[in-house]
């Protein structure tokens, strides 16, 4: 697959460009050889380039290699040549070196690749990572530096989403569901009035469960603001888990609304619901009651990728 070679705009020197092209030539040669293709040691030549200790250089090279790997997989799948496909051990090694699986969402939404092209990255993301080479380590999230070995691959560090971003996502989702509710009323022959917020919230919970249990890992509002709903172990939610989380949200919101009805003073239902959640989120660093109760979390994936 043709990929653009980085220019000085990436902060790479002309010497770096020559080495970059030589490494891509090596990758092309390995992919063209059915014998050398399956030997991990042949691929380890890539890590000998000192410039891979520079994150920008490593990412641009990794993106170019990924394009070639995807093209190779598609070509061999079309030819039904299973023997010529890259072995999983090679994909694990390249993922360790370039961190592709941690950037799955970026590739899915901001690259020309189709979802089926990237399915192997999901499998890699869910596996135990390979040990990093002795000259690599991790410092400050995704920033690579030359130093002592850590003994394990870079952590998949995630940042909890802040309360304002989560509130913004909820407002987007709620407005979207309210529009769906009004359309449904119109189709059923009723006046399109917003007269039953409980029904709207129930529809929201159902759609949230469907979206968060899918490969989206989030509602439209969350996706728009760069958020993902994950398990406490930073894995995507299953449909069973996502529906359990939705039920948990409904129970907590219902309990807070009921407690509000018992207060001797008049407080908005939304205030009674959002304030306790905001307090919990502030104390815990980003997790709301429903996150703790359902063994889940909402991660700011864009902040994670920014490192």
Backbone as a ProteinNet text record, in pm:
[ID]
protein_1_A
[PRIMARY]
XXXXXXXXXXXXXXXXXXXXXXXXXXXXXXXXXXXXXXXXXXXXXXXXXXXXXXXXXXXXXXXXXXXXXXXXXXXXXXXXXXXXXXXXXXXXXXXXXXXXXXXXXXXXXXXXXXXXXXXXXXXXXXXXXXXXXXXXXXXXXXXXXXXXXXXXXXXXXXXXXXXXXXXXXXXXXXXXXXXXXXXXXXXXXXXXXXXXXXXXXXXXXXXXXXXXXXXXXXXXXXXXXXXXXXXXXXXXXXXXXXXXXXXXXXXXXXXXXXXXXXXXXXXXXXXXXXXXXXXXXXXXXXXXXXXXXXXXXXXXXXXXXXX
[TERTIARY]
85.7	0	89.2	60.7	142.2	112.5	219.6	204.9	299.8	257.3	341.5	457.8	575.3	693.6	690.9	724.4	718.8	817.1	778.4	864.6	920.8	993	1050.2	944.4	818.9	710.6	690.3	736.9	727.9	847	937.9	1053.6	1162.7	1161.9	1262.6	1362.4	1489.1	1592.7	1595.4	1673.4	1685.8	1750.2	1845.7	1906	1800.7	1711.9	1604.4	1513.6	1489	1402.9	1462.7	1593.5	1658.4	1647.2	1668.2	1657.5	1513.7	1420	1278.6	1243.6	1288.8	1259.2	1327.7	1449.7	1519.9	1446.8	1385.9	1310.8	1183	1118.6	1000.2	1037.2	1154	1200.7	1221.4	1272.7	1290.5	1155.9	1057.5	924.1	864.7	879.1	826.4	893	1024.4	1096.5	1051.1	1028.5	982.9	842.1	755.2	618.6	613.5	714.2	717.3	777.9	837.5	904.1	821.9	775.9	695.8	778	911.3	997.2	1040.5	1099.4	1149.7	1036.9	918.8	803.1	769.9	788.2	740.4	846.8	964.3	1073.4	1078.9	1051.1	1046.7	1179.5	1289.5	1421.6	1443.6	1385.1	1400	1332.6	1220	1147.9	1215.9	1294.2	1360.2	1466.8	1499.4	1591.3	1534.7	1402	1338.6	1379.2	1385.8	1410.5	1554.8	1641.1	1780.7	1797.4	1698.6	1706	1687	1789.4	1785.7	1672.2	1629.4	1525.4	1389.6	1374.6	1249.8	1232.1	1336.9	1325.1	1260	1240.3	1165.4	1022.1	928.1	791	730.1	755.1	696.2	745.3	874.4	932.1	872.1	862.9	811.4	665.2	585.6	444.5	425.4	499.1	485.2	530.5	642.1	688.4	586.7	534.4	436.7	311.5	265.3	146.1	172.1	292.8	327	336.3	394.1	404.6	265.4	177.7	42.4	-29.9	-14	-76	-29.9	98.6	152.4	102.6	93	44.3	-102	-184.6	-326.5	-341.1	-263.2	-269.7	-227.4	-123.3	-74.9	-181.4	-245.9	-349.9	-467.8	-506.8	-619.6	-584.2	-462.7	-421.9	-421.7	-370.2	-361.2	-497.5	-583.5	-718.5	-796.6	-779.5	-848.1	-798.3	-667.9	-610.5	-626.4	-686.2	-704.5	-571.9	-469.1	-335.1	-307.5	-353.4	-336.9	-190.4	-111.2	30.2	108.9	62.9	135.1	92.6	-7.4	-53.3	49.2	56.6	144.7	100.4	193.6	159.7	130.2	53.5	10	128.3	232.2	349.7	415.2	413.4	469.4	383.2	251.1	160.9	175.8	192.1	214.6	340.9	446	572.8	558.8	497.4	481.5	390.7	289.8	201	275.7	363.1	445.3	533.5	589.2	684	615.8	497	431.9	304.3	251.3	133.4	6.6	-9.2	-127.4	-258.2	-265.3	-393.6	-443.5	-352.4	-394.5	-454.2	-432.3	-483.6	-593.1	-658.2	-759.7	-867.4	-919.2	-1027.7	-984.5	-862.9	-813.2	-804.9	-754.1	-745.6	-884.7	-980	-1114.4	-1187.2	-1173.2	-1253.1	-1177.4	-1044.3	-969	-867.9	-892.4	-804.6	-892.6	-834.6	-916.1	-950	-906.5	-927.9	-1072.4	-1119.8	-1251.7	-1243.7	-1358.5	-1362.4	-1304.4	-1334.9	-1283.1	-1131.7	-1074.7	-929.1	-858.4	-928.4	-866.9	-906.7	-981.5	-1030	-916.7	-803.5	-693	-635	-654.1	-604.8	-686.1	-816.5	-898	-849.5	-814.6	-763.2	-630.6	-545.4	-416.7	-436.1	-536	-558.8	-601.7	-670.1	-722.4	-623.5	-506.5	-408.7	-306	-234.2	-121.7	-11	39.8	140.4	275.2	355.6	490.3	581.7	691.4	789.9	855.1	883.9	949.7	1098.3	1164.3	1309.3	1379.4	1499.2	1569.9	1601.5	1605	1640.6	1519.4	1399.3	1278.6	1223.8	1157.1	1087.8	969	907.7	788.7	803.1	768.3	773.4	664.7	577.7	476	375	313.7	210.3	269.2	250.9	294.7	429.5	506.3	631.8	745.4	814.3	921.2	1053.3	1138	1268.5	1368.6	1496.9	1600.4	1641.3	1631.7	1664.5	1656.3	1638.7	1633.7	1502.5	1507.4	1388.1	1285	1160.6	1053	1009	1046.5	1008.3	870.7	798.2	666.6	639.4	541.2	506.8	446.7	445	386.1	244.1	212.3	78.2	-23.5	-144	-251.9	-317.9	-247.6	-295.1	-417.6	-523.5	-643.8	-674.4	-734	-771.9	-923.6	-966.3	-1109.7	-1161.7	-1281.2	-1343.5	-1388.2	-1367.4	-1409.1	-1560.4	-1615	-1759.3	-1822.9	-1756.2	-1813.7	-1826.9	-1726.1	-1731.4	-1840.9	-1855.5	-1960.8	-2098.9	-2111.4	-2239.1	-2272.5	-2171.5	-2193.7	-2238.3	-2177.4	-2215.5	-2359.5	-2397.9	-2534.3	-2635.6	-2603.8	-2696	-2715.5	-2606.5	-2617.1	-2705.6	-2681.1	-2759.8	-2906.3	-2930	-3067.5	-3147.9	-3084	-3152.4	-3181.6	-3088.1	-3108.5	-3225.7	-3229.1	-3337.4	-3470.1	-3468.8	-3592.4	-3650.4	-3564.2	-3610.5	-3673.1	-3609.6	-3664.8	-3801.6	-3812	-3937.8	-4049.2	-4019.4	-4120.6	-4163.3	-4067.6	-4100.9	-4190.6	-4158.2	-4240.1	-4382.7	-4396.4	-4530.8	-4608.5	-4539.3	-4603.7	-4649.3	-4564.1	-4598.9	-4716	-4729.1	-4838.7	-4966.6	-4963.3	-5082.5	-5106.4	-5003.2	-5017	-4951.7	-4995.7	-4930.4	-4783	-4691.8	-4548.4	-4508.9	-4548.3	-4515.3	-4417.9	-4328.2	-4231.7	-4296.4	-4382.2	-4463.5	-4432	-4329.3	-4297.8	-4147	-4075.8	-3929.4	-3883.9	-3967.7	-3929.9	-3918.8	-4012.6	-4007	-3884.7	-3854	-3735.6	-3610	-3603	-3484.6	-3475.5	-3588.9	-3589.2	-3536.5	-3579.4	-3528.6	-3378.4	-3336.2	-3193	-3112.9	-3161.4	-3089.8	-3079.6	-3188.2	-3188.8	-3087.7	-3091.1	-2998.4	-2854.2	-2834.4	-2699.4	-2644.2	-2730	-2685.6	-2645.3	-2723.9	-2691.2	-2559	-2542.2	-2422.2	-2296.8	-2307	-2189.1	-2147.2	-2239.8	-2204.2	-2157.3	-2161.6	-2116.9	-1970.6	-1920.1	-1781.1	-1762.3	-1871.9	-1860.1	-1805.6	-1842.7	-1804.1	-1850.2	-1959.7	-2008.8	-2130.4	-2204.2	-2319.3	-2271.4	-2360.4	-2317.8	-2255.9	-2313.4	-2256.6	-2116.6	-2097.3	-1963.9	-1864	-1905.6	-1814.7	-1777.8	-1875.3	-1851.3	-1745.8	-1746.7	-1654.9	-1533	-1511	-1389.6	-1390	-1507.7	-1517.6	-1552.2	-1510.5	-1544.3	-1584.1	-1684.2	-1724.4	-1657.2	-1581.5	-1502	-1527.1	-1478.7	-1481.8	-1372.6	-1371.3	-1267.1	-1129.6	-1125.3	-999	-962.2	-1032.8	-1006.9	-1039	-1137.1	-1180.7	-1318.4	-1354	-1488.8	-1596.2	-1710.6	-1821.5	-1887.5	-1928.1	-2013.6	-2156.1	-2245.6	-2383.6	-2447.5	-2415.4	-2470	-2423.1	-2295.3	-2239.6	-2300.1	-2314.6	-2367.5	-2514	-2593	-2731.8	-2737.5	-2645.3	-2638	-2601.7	-2512	-2474.6	-2594.3	-2670.6	-2787.3	-2891.6	-2913.3	-3007.5	-2958.6	-2828	-2769.2	-2791.5	-2769.9	-2792.9	-2939	-3030	-3172.1	-3208.3	-3152.9	-3181.7	-3126.4	-3005.2	-2943.6	-3020.1	-3053.9	-3128.7	-3266.3	-3331	-3461.6	-3453.2	-3348.4	-3331.4	-3307.8	-3224.2	-3196.9	-3322.6	-3401	-3526	-3624.5	-3629.5	-3720.9	-3677.1	-3546.6	-3496.7	-3525.4	-3517.7	-3546.5	-3692	-3781.3	-3923.4	-3952.1	-3861.2	-3881	-3826.8	-3750.4	-3691.2	-3798.2	-3780.7	-3879.8	-3871.3	-3761.9	-3747.6	-3756.7	-3791.2	-3808.8	-3676.5	-3630.3	-3506.9	-3536.4	-3481.3	-3499.1	-3452.1	-3525.8	-3486.8	-3348.9	-3322.2	-3191.8	-3080	-3105.1	-3004.5	-2980.6	-3089.2	-3077.2	-3002.6	-3006.8	-2937.5	-2792.7	-2772.2	-2639.3	-2540	-2587.7	-2495.5	-2427.1	-2500.1	-2430.5	-2332.8	-2369	-2277.9	-2152.9	-2171.7	-2056.8	-1964	-2020.7	-1940	-1860.7	-1928.9	-1860.3	-1749.1	-1777.3	-1677.7	-1557.4	-1583.9	-1474.6	-1387.9	-1448.7	-1372.2	-1290	-1350	-1284.8	-1192.7	-1193.3	-1108.2	-1171.7	-1303.2	-1369.1	-1470.7	-1493	-1589.2	-1715.8	-1830.1	-1960.3	-2011.8	-2119.7	-2171.8	-2201	-2259.3	-2291.1	-2166.4	-2053.9	-1928.9	-1882.6	-1884.5	-1843.6	-1938.9	-2069.5	-2169.2	-2170.9	-2125.9	-2130.3	-1990.9	-1889.3	-1751.5	-1712.9	-1732.9	-1703	-1644.5	-1614.1	-1558	-1583.1	-1574.3	-1580.5	-1444.1	-1376.9	-1240.9	-1237.9	-1152	-1127.2	-1022.6	-1065.1	-972.5	-886.6	-938.6	-857.3	-740.8	-764.8	-659.2	-552.9	-598.1	-503.1	-413.9	-474.1	-394.7	-301.2	-340.3	-251.4	-129.6	-138.1	-25.1	1.6
-119.1	0	123.9	216.2	336.8	426	468.8	557.8	675.5	792.9	911.2	901.8	938.2	942.7	1074.2	1074.2	1197.7	1300.8	1424.4	1534.7	1603.6	1713.1	1785.9	1836.4	1844.2	1889	1799.8	1674.6	1584.4	1598.9	1691.9	1709.6	1608.7	1543.8	1446.4	1511.4	1475.9	1530.6	1456.2	1505.7	1437.9	1300.9	1289.6	1159.3	1062.7	1111.3	1027.6	978	1064	1024.7	908.4	912.2	803.3	672.6	680.6	560.9	511.4	604.5	568.3	487.3	534.7	463.5	327.3	321.5	192.9	91.2	137.1	45.9	-0.8	87.6	47.5	-50.5	-31.3	-127.1	-264.2	-264.3	-390.4	-457.6	-378.7	-433.1	-490.7	-417.3	-465.1	-596.2	-605.7	-728.1	-846.5	-822.5	-930.3	-976.5	-882.2	-917.5	-991.8	-969.8	-1036.2	-1175.8	-1209.9	-1339.8	-1431.3	-1543.5	-1636.9	-1706.8	-1708.7	-1775.2	-1679.2	-1566.5	-1471.5	-1402.8	-1402.4	-1333.8	-1381	-1510.8	-1569.7	-1578	-1520.1	-1526.8	-1394.2	-1400.2	-1277.5	-1204.2	-1278	-1215.1	-1124.7	-1158.8	-1073.1	-937.9	-939.3	-814.7	-731.3	-795.5	-721.9	-625.5	-635.5	-536.9	-396.3	-384.7	-253.2	-181.9	-255.1	-190.4	-145.1	-178.6	-135.3	11.3	67.9	209.2	295.4	372.1	456.5	558.9	594.7	697.2	647.6	518	467.2	508.7	558.5	610.8	749.5	806.7	931.1	896.6	937	891.4	933	1057.1	1102.9	1016.7	987.9	904.7	764.4	708.8	572.5	563.5	666.7	662.5	671.7	762.2	777.1	649.8	592.8	467.3	356.4	351	248	257.8	380.2	397.8	348.2	375.5	329.8	177.2	117.2	-29	-91.3	-29.6	-82.2	-84.8	20.2	23.9	-91.4	-121.8	-233.2	-367.3	-380.4	-505.2	-529.4	-425.9	-439.9	-476.9	-409.8	-442.2	-586.1	-630.1	-768.2	-867.9	-840.8	-930.4	-938.9	-826.3	-825	-899.1	-878.8	-946.1	-1097.5	-1144.9	-1289.2	-1349.1	-1269.7	-1318.6	-1335.2	-1239.4	-1248	-1367.2	-1398.5	-1511.1	-1642.8	-1635.7	-1753.6	-1824.1	-1743	-1795.8	-1785.7	-1883.4	-1879.6	-1890.1	-1965.3	-1984.9	-1855.5	-1763.8	-1638.6	-1529.5	-1555.3	-1455.1	-1437.2	-1316.3	-1290	-1371	-1437	-1513.7	-1420.2	-1472	-1389.9	-1340.4	-1421.3	-1378.8	-1255.6	-1245.9	-1127.9	-1005.6	-1024.4	-913	-866.6	-960.9	-924.1	-840.5	-881.7	-808.9	-666.9	-654.2	-521.5	-433.3	-493.2	-416	-368.4	-452.5	-410.8	-293.5	-297.6	-195.2	-62.8	-69	53.3	91.3	2.4	36	55.5	-21.9	-5.5	-26.9	-133.5	-170	-62.1	13.6	122.2	239.5	242.4	352.5	303.6	195.3	134.5	235.7	311.3	404.4	512.7	561.4	662.7	606.2	484.4	421.8	399.3	362.1	330.7	454.6	566.9	685	791.7	786.5	893.6	840.6	721.7	665.9	604.1	572.2	515.9	368.6	306.4	164.1	132.4	17.7	-31.3	-107.7	-127.7	-195.2	-335	-407	-543.5	-546.1	-437	-429.6	-426.1	-376.4	-351.6	-453.3	-557.3	-653.1	-718.4	-742.4	-808.8	-722.5	-589.5	-502.3	-521.9	-551.4	-578.1	-701.9	-805.6	-927.8	-900.3	-819.7	-785.5	-703.5	-615.9	-528.8	-607.8	-720.3	-798.7	-901.9	-911	-1011	-951.3	-1041.2	-997.5	-951.7	-829.4	-777.4	-845.2	-840.5	-895.3	-803.5	-857.1	-772.4	-677.2	-555.5	-459.8	-491.3	-448.5	-465.4	-394.5	-437.6	-387.4	-238.8	-182.3	-41.1	50.6	-6.5	74.3	77.4	186.3	194.3	285.9	321.5	407	517.8	637.5	750.1	848.7	879.5	981	941.9	826.1	783	717.7	778.2	713.9	760.9	835.6	890.6	791.4	756.4	658.3	728.9	663	718.8	605.5	637.5	536.5	519.9	399.2	375.8	229.5	196.9	59	-5.4	-136.9	-208.9	-208.6	-203.8	-209.9	-353.8	-443.3	-583	-613.2	-513.3	-535.6	-427.1	-449.8	-351.3	-227.8	-113.3	8.4	-14.2	42.6	30	98	45.1	110.9	209.9	317.7	416.1	487.8	492.9	563.5	673.4	780.4	891.1	889.5	906.4	917.7	1045.2	1037	1154.7	1250.2	1379.3	1477.2	1495.1	1550.2	1564.5	1650.4	1758.3	1847.2	1777.8	1699.5	1628.5	1522.4	1454.1	1352.9	1418.3	1534.5	1606	1649.3	1698.3	1738.2	1621.7	1506.4	1386.6	1347.1	1356.3	1321.4	1416.3	1545.5	1643.7	1613.5	1583	1548.2	1425.5	1322	1198.4	1221.6	1300	1321.8	1399.8	1498.9	1574.6	1484	1396.4	1304	1209.8	1156.6	1065.1	1139.2	1263.3	1342.3	1361.1	1383.2	1396.1	1265.4	1153.5	1022.7	1002.9	1043.1	1029.9	1110	1232.6	1316.8	1260.4	1207	1146.5	1024.7	942	824	863	967.3	1013.1	1059.4	1129.6	1179	1062.6	960.4	844.3	766.3	769.8	698.8	781.7	899.1	982.1	1068	1086.7	1170.8	1306.3	1408.2	1540	1529.4	1582.8	1573.5	1666.7	1629	1708.9	1633.9	1709.3	1651.4	1647	1545.2	1541.9	1423.7	1344.7	1227.4	1205.1	1284.2	1270.5	1134	1064.7	931.4	834.4	842.8	756.8	788.4	916.5	956.7	899.5	906.4	855.6	703.6	634.4	489.2	452.7	529.8	506.9	532.9	637.7	670.2	553.8	495.8	385	265.2	237.3	122.9	144.5	262.9	291.5	298.7	349.5	354.6	213.7	121.8	-16.5	-78.4	-53	-107	-50.3	81.2	146.3	110	110	85	-62.1	-151	-291.4	-327.9	-231.8	-254.9	-214.5	-220.2	-179.8	-30	43.9	187.4	211.8	125.9	143.7	278.1	329	457.3	503.9	595	655.5	756.6	805.1	908.5	1030.9	1072.4	1187.4	1159.5	1041.6	1005.5	996.7	935.6	925.4	1064.1	1153.1	1288.2	1360	1335.2	1403.8	1319.5	1211.7	1133.3	1044.6	999.1	916.3	771.9	680.1	539.2	481	394.4	323.6	187	158.5	35.9	-32.9	-155.1	-223.3	-165.1	-203.6	-156.8	-205.1	-312.1	-365	-304.4	-197.4	-123.8	-206.4	-296.3	-375.6	-327.4	-351.3	-313.6	-389.4	-325.2	-390.4	-494.5	-606	-699.5	-644	-700.4	-653.9	-679.4	-792.5	-822.6	-720.1	-685.4	-587	-449	-412.6	-279.3	-266	-372.3	-365.4	-362.1	-434.6	-426.9	-287.6	-221.9	-84.6	8.8	-10	75	58.8	-66.3	-90	-23	-30.8	33.4	184.1	245	388.8	422.2	342.2	366.1	356.9	257.5	241.4	358	401.3	511	641	669.2	790.7	787.1	670.5	657.8	678.9	624.9	640.9	786.9	856.4	997.6	1082.4	1050.1	1124.1	1101.1	978.1	947.4	1020.2	1018.4	1088.6	1238	1290.4	1432.6	1464.7	1369.9	1392	1395	1340.3	1337	1461.4	1542.5	1660.5	1763.9	1835.2	1937.6	2063.4	2077.3	2195	2150.7	2242	2211.5	2225.9	2115.5	2114	2048.5	2103.6	2045.2	1899.6	1814.1	1672.9	1658.8	1736	1729.1	1768.6	1870.9	1911.5	1799.7	1737.7	1629.4	1510.1	1492	1378.4	1412.9	1529.2	1562.5	1603.3	1670.9	1716.6	1599.9	1496.9	1383	1315.1	1305.8	1244.3	1328.5	1460.4	1550	1542.3	1534.6	1524.4	1394.2	1283.2	1154.1	1155.3	1214.3	1222.1	1305.7	1417.1	1502.3	1435.1	1361.6	1294.2	1178.7	1103.8	982.2	1008.3	1129.7	1161.1	1129.6	1112.8	1094.9	983.1	910.8	799.7	836.6	808.7	836.1	711.2	723.7	607.4	488	512.3	400.4	327.8	398.4	333.9	233	277.3	187.9	69.5	96.9	-7.8	-110.4	-72	-164.3	-207.5	-181.5	-221.6	-173.4	-44.7	13.3	151.9	218.3	352.4	419.1	551.9	627.1	693.1	659	705.9	816.2	913.1	1019.4	967.7	905	837.4	936.5	1054.9	1153.7	1201.6	1218	1261.8	1154.2	1028.2	917.4	918.3	935.6	932	1051.6	1165.3	1282.2	1259.2	1158.4	1124	1226
0	0	0	-86.8	-94.1	25.2	88.8	203.6	184.6	225.6	213.2	309.8	260.6	346	422.2	551.4	629.8	580.1	592.2	551.8	674.3	651	764.3	859.1	813.3	899.1	1018.8	1010.4	1123.3	1217.4	1188.1	1273.9	1243.8	1125	1088	993.3	1008.2	922.3	790.4	692.3	564.8	582.5	675.5	703.1	755.8	840.7	893.9	782.3	683	573.5	495.9	474.8	402.2	480.3	611.2	694	700.3	702.2	705	581.2	465.5	341.3	338.3	393.1	394.1	481	592	677.7	607.8	533.3	458	347.2	286.6	185.7	249.3	373.1	445.4	470.7	513.1	538.4	409.7	300	172.5	131.9	154.9	118.9	203.6	332.7	420.5	381.4	351.9	314.3	181.2	96.7	-33.7	-27.2	85.9	100.4	189.6	136.2	215.4	322.8	307.7	405.8	517.1	478.9	578.2	654.2	594.8	651.6	792.6	821.3	945.7	1055.3	1032.7	1130.5	1206.3	1336.4	1416.9	1414.1	1416.8	1419.8	1299.4	1185.2	1067.2	1089.3	1158.8	1186.1	1293.1	1377.4	1486	1435.7	1306.3	1248.1	1262.3	1263.8	1275.6	1403.6	1513.8	1642.3	1659.5	1566.5	1576.1	1539.2	1475.1	1438.6	1563.2	1598.5	1718.1	1713.5	1594.7	1583.9	1632.4	1650.4	1705.4	1851	1913.4	2049	2049.2	1930	1915.5	1879.8	1963	1947.2	1813.7	1769.1	1643	1526.8	1526.1	1420	1424.9	1545.3	1562	1517.3	1547.4	1511.1	1360.4	1295.3	1150.4	1079.4	1124	1065.9	1091.8	1213.1	1247.3	1162.3	1134.3	1050.9	909	858.1	723.8	718.3	821.4	827.1	838.7	919.4	933.9	799.3	720.6	588.9	501.3	507.8	429.4	481.6	613.2	672.7	634.7	641.3	605.6	458.2	371.8	229	203.7	274	259.3	304.9	417.4	467.5	369.5	313.4	219.9	90.4	42.4	-81.3	-64.1	48.1	69.7	104.7	167.6	195.9	65.8	-26.1	-155.1	-236.2	-223.6	-296.8	-222	-102.2	-16.2	8.7	31	57.9	207.7	284.5	429.3	470.1	392.6	427.4	416.6	331.1	314.6	410	494.2	590.4	702.6	752.7	866.9	987.9	1052.3	1171.6	1288.6	1381.8	1494.3	1577	1588.4	1666.1	1605	1471	1404.3	1432	1424.5	1453.7	1598.2	1691.3	1832	1846.5	1778.9	1788.9	1733.7	1615.9	1555.9	1640.5	1702	1789.3	1913.4	1965.9	2079.8	2041.2	1921.1	1877.7	1846.1	1783.9	1735.2	1809.7	1895.4	1974.1	1893.8	1786.6	1700.4	1774.7	1854.9	1916.3	2011.6	2072	2160.8	2084.4	1954.7	1872.6	1778.2	1814.7	1728.5	1687.5	1782.1	1752.1	1653.8	1669.1	1575.9	1435	1422.6	1290.5	1232.5	1318.6	1272	1221.2	1291.9	1260	1181.6	1182.8	1118.2	1016.8	962.8	860.5	751.5	636.5	527.5	546	655.9	673.1	711.1	665.7	702.6	834.6	897.1	1026.3	1018.3	909.7	898.7	879.3	825.7	810.6	945.2	1046.5	1177	1283.4	1244.6	1343.8	1421.5	1355.6	1424.5	1535.8	1527.5	1634.9	1762.5	1749.7	1868.1	1941	1864.1	1926.4	1996.8	1935.3	1996.6	2123.3	2123.1	2238.7	2361.2	2338.8	2449.8	2502.7	2440.9	2482.8	2578.4	2646.3	2729.4	2635.9	2652.4	2559.1	2575.7	2469.4	2473.4	2554.5	2611.2	2679.6	2579.6	2624.3	2535.8	2528.1	2418.7	2409.8	2524.2	2555.6	2674.2	2665.4	2546.3	2535.5	2532.6	2547.8	2553.4	2694.4	2725.8	2854	2838.9	2950.6	2944.7	3047.6	3005.4	3098	3057.6	3152.3	3127.3	3023.3	3041.2	2947.9	2825.6	2709.2	2586.6	2536.6	2617	2570.3	2593.8	2486.1	2495	2524	2601.5	2629.7	2635.4	2622.2	2628.3	2773.2	2822.6	2962.4	2995.6	3122.9	3164.5	3120.5	3105.2	3063.6	3174.7	3137.5	3236.5	3259.4	3164.6	3179.1	3124.5	3079.6	3022.1	2919.3	2837.7	2734.9	2799	2726.6	2781.1	2830.6	2945.7	3001.1	2911.2	2912.5	2840.8	2936.5	2962.4	3058.3	3004.4	3083.2	3042.4	3142.9	3098.2	3183.3	3202.5	3327.5	3352.4	3287.5	3230.6	3171.2	3280.7	3259	3359.1	3353.8	3462.1	3475.7	3368.2	3328.5	3228.3	3093.3	3058	2930.5	2932.3	3046.5	3057.3	3053.1	3117.2	3114.1	2971.6	2899.6	2761.4	2674.9	2696.1	2620.8	2651.6	2780.4	2818.7	2755.4	2752	2691.6	2543.6	2473.6	2331	2313.2	2394.7	2383.4	2417.7	2522.4	2568	2463.6	2401.6	2295.7	2176.4	2144.3	2034	2063.4	2186.4	2223.6	2230.1	2278.1	2283.2	2143.2	2044.9	1906.9	1858.4	1892.2	1855.3	1920.3	2046.5	2120.9	2055.1	2016	1952.7	1816.9	1742.6	1612.7	1631.8	1733	1760.2	1797.9	1878.9	1916.7	1793.6	1705.6	1584.4	1496.3	1484	1402.4	1460.7	1593.5	1659.5	1666.1	1607.1	1600.8	1722.7	1807.9	1926.7	1901.7	1972	1958.4	1998.3	1916.3	1947.7	2061.6	2182	2300.7	2389.1	2449.3	2542.3	2680.8	2701.2	2822.5	2913.9	2880.4	2962.7	2968	3049.2	3056.2	3105.6	3182.9	3230.3	3112.8	3019.4	2901.3	2816	2804	2727.7	2792.4	2924.3	2993.7	2978.5	2978.3	2959.8	2820.5	2719.7	2583.2	2578.8	2647.6	2653	2711.8	2821.6	2884.9	2791.9	2720.6	2628.6	2515.6	2454.4	2345.6	2396	2518.2	2575.7	2593.9	2641	2659.1	2525.9	2422.2	2290.6	2238	2249.3	2195.6	2275.1	2407.4	2489.3	2486.5	2451	2437.4	2298.3	2206.7	2069.5	2055.9	1934.4	1911.7	1924.6	1930.9	1957.6	2097	2191.2	2332.4	2387	2335.4	2384.7	2305.9	2364.4	2298.3	2194.1	2106.3	2010.5	2077.9	2190.4	2261.4	2313.3	2368	2417.2	2302.3	2192.6	2079.4	2026.8	2021.7	1972.5	2056	2186.5	2277.7	2313.8	2241.2	2260.4	2382.9	2426.2	2546.2	2509	2595.9	2578.2	2712.4	2712.6	2833.4	2833.3	2939.4	2947.7	3080.8	3091.3	3220.2	3309.2	3434.8	3526.6	3483.8	3400.8	3350.3	3215.6	3175.8	3051	2927.2	2936.9	2823.2	2777.4	2651.3	2605.3	2682.5	2701.4	2770.8	2680.2	2738.9	2667.6	2670.6	2589.9	2592.2	2729	2789.2	2921.8	3023.9	3018.4	3111.2	3085.6	2958.6	2927.5	2970.2	2954.7	3001	3153.5	3218.6	3364.2	3410.7	3337.8	3371.9	3353.8	3244.6	3220	3330.4	3373.7	3483.5	3611.7	3634.1	3752.2	3749.1	3631.7	3617	3647.7	3594.2	3618.8	3765	3835.7	3978.3	4060.9	4028.3	4103.3	4079.4	3953.4	3922.3	3988.7	3984.8	4049.7	4199.8	4262.7	4407.1	4444	4363.5	4392.4	4373.2	4269	4246.5	4360.5	4411	4522.6	4649.7	4677	4795.2	4785.6	4663.5	4644.6	4678	4647	4675.5	4825	4905.7	5050.7	5120.1	5048.1	5109.9	5143.2	5253.9	5292	5207.4	5130.2	5043.6	4898.2	4811.7	4670.5	4596.1	4538.6	4460.2	4325.5	4220.4	4088.3	4088	4018.7	4010.4	3947.6	3842.5	3777.9	3873.8	3955.6	4055.6	4156	4201	4299.1	4243	4112.7	4050.6	4016.8	3956.6	3905.6	4014.1	4119.1	4223.3	4294.3	4341.9	4404.1	4309.2	4182.1	4085.5	4065.3	4060.4	4044.1	4165.3	4284.3	4406.6	4406.5	4373.3	4367.8	4264.2	4148	4042.4	4085.7	4153.3	4199.2	4302.3	4394.2	4500.4	4444.2	4351.8	4300.4	4182.4	4131.8	4017.8	3883.7	3879.3	3750.7	3743.6	3851.5	3847	3923.8	3861	3921	3991.5	4071.5	4144.8	4054.6	3936.2	3848	3798.1	3790.5	3749.1	3854.3	3979.9	4087.9	4099.6	4090.7	4111.6	3999	3879.9	3766.1	3719.5	3800.3	3767.2	3627.4	3605.6	3475	3492.5	3381.1	3384.4	3249.4	3247.9	3123.1	3105.2	2995.8	2972.5	2868.9	2892.4	2795.2	2698.2	2592.5	2501.7	2426.3	2394.6	2323.3	2409.2	2538.7	2628.8	2638.9	2640.4	2644	2521.5	2401.8	2280.4	2270.8	2333.4	2332.2	2418.3	2508.2	2592.5	2699.7
[MASK]
+++++++++++++++++++++++++++++++++++++++++++++++++++++++++++++++++++++++++++++++++++++++++++++++++++++++++++++++++++++++++++++++++++++++++++++++++++++++++++++++++++++++++++++++++++++++++++++++++++++++++++++++++++++++++++++++++++++++++++++++++++++++++++++++++++++++++++++++++++++++++++++++++++++++++++++++++++

